[in-house]
Amino acid sequence: MCRNIVPLNNLEPAATDDECHDAALQFVRKISGTTAPSRANQAVFDRAVEEIARATRELVDGLTTSAPRKDRELEATKRRARSAERYEAIRVYQQEKRAARSAT
């Protein structure tokens, strides 16, 4: 899954329309392979974002669960911790790679 798209279901407070739109925009960018479509593709790009945002809103509103709602701040803290771990692992790998090149 795209790391920029976060789960929107079962949050407290509930997901906003802006969050659904942002997720749709990230999805369309990923699928189309561009962050800024050309003028020729702008209309179809925008239409796709709006349709996916609408479908996302319907999905999030229609889902049911017996699980307790997730705290937004706690979930954000978890995401930041996972990201920090990932970037630290990348940094260590690159450092080891540079050291190995220097040794040869």
C-alpha positions as CSV (number, residue, x, y, z in Angstrom):
1,M,0.0,0.0,0.0
2,C,1.1,3.5,-0.6
3,R,2.6,4.8,2.6
4,N,0.9,8.2,2.3
5,I,-2.5,6.7,2.3
6,V,-3.6,6.0,5.9
7,P,-6.5,3.9,7.0
8,L,-9.7,6.0,7.5
9,N,-12.0,3.5,8.9
10,N,-13.0,3.3,12.6
11,L,-11.3,6.5,13.7
12,E,-12.3,8.9,16.5
13,P,-13.1,11.5,15.3
14,A,-14.4,10.1,12.1
15,A,-12.7,10.7,8.7
16,T,-13.5,14.0,7.1
17,D,-14.4,14.6,3.4
18,D,-11.0,16.3,3.0
19,E,-9.2,13.1,4.2
20,C,-11.2,11.0,1.8
21,H,-10.3,13.5,-1.0
22,D,-6.6,13.5,0.0
23,A,-6.6,9.7,0.0
24,A,-8.2,9.6,-3.5
25,L,-5.7,12.2,-4.8
26,Q,-2.8,10.0,-3.6
27,F,-4.4,6.9,-5.1
28,V,-4.9,8.6,-8.5
29,R,-1.4,10.0,-8.4
30,K,0.0,6.6,-7.8
31,I,-2.0,4.9,-10.5
32,S,-1.4,7.6,-13.1
33,G,2.3,7.9,-12.3
34,T,2.1,11.7,-12.0
35,T,1.6,14.3,-9.4
36,A,0.7,17.0,-11.9
37,P,-1.2,15.9,-15.0
38,S,-0.8,17.7,-18.3
39,R,-3.6,20.1,-19.3
40,A,-4.8,17.4,-21.7
41,N,-5.3,15.0,-18.8
42,Q,-6.4,17.4,-16.1
43,A,-10.1,16.9,-16.5
44,V,-9.9,13.1,-16.5
45,F,-7.5,13.2,-13.5
46,D,-9.8,15.5,-11.5
47,R,-12.9,13.4,-12.4
48,A,-11.1,10.3,-11.2
49,V,-10.1,12.0,-7.9
50,E,-13.7,13.1,-7.3
51,E,-15.2,9.7,-8.1
52,I,-12.8,7.9,-5.9
53,A,-13.3,10.4,-3.1
54,R,-17.0,9.8,-3.3
55,A,-16.6,6.0,-3.3
56,T,-14.2,6.3,-0.4
57,R,-16.7,8.3,1.6
58,E,-19.4,5.8,0.9
59,L,-17.1,2.9,1.9
60,V,-16.0,4.5,5.1
61,D,-19.5,5.5,6.0
62,G,-20.8,2.0,5.2
63,L,-18.3,-0.1,7.1
64,T,-19.3,-1.5,10.4
65,T,-17.1,-3.0,13.2
66,S,-17.4,-4.1,16.7
67,A,-13.9,-3.0,17.4
68,P,-13.4,0.1,19.5
69,R,-12.6,3.3,17.6
70,K,-8.9,4.1,17.1
71,D,-7.4,7.2,18.6
72,R,-6.1,9.4,15.8
73,E,-3.1,10.7,17.7
74,L,-2.0,7.3,18.9
75,E,-2.3,5.9,15.3
76,A,-0.3,8.9,14.0
77,T,2.4,8.3,16.7
78,K,2.6,4.6,15.6
79,R,3.0,5.7,11.9
80,R,5.8,8.1,12.8
81,A,7.6,5.4,14.8
82,R,7.4,3.0,11.9
83,S,8.7,5.6,9.5
84,A,11.6,6.5,11.8
85,E,12.5,2.8,12.0
86,R,12.4,2.5,8.2
87,Y,14.5,5.6,7.6
88,E,17.0,4.5,10.3
89,A,17.4,1.1,8.6
90,I,18.0,2.8,5.3
91,R,20.6,5.2,6.8
92,V,22.4,2.3,8.4
93,Y,22.4,0.3,5.2
94,Q,23.8,3.2,3.2
95,Q,26.5,3.8,5.8
96,E,27.5,0.2,5.7
97,K,27.6,0.2,1.9
98,R,29.8,3.3,1.9
99,A,32.1,1.7,4.4
100,A,32.4,-1.4,2.3
101,R,33.2,0.6,-0.8
102,S,35.9,2.6,1.1
103,A,37.5,-0.6,2.4
104,T,38.0,-2.0,-1.1
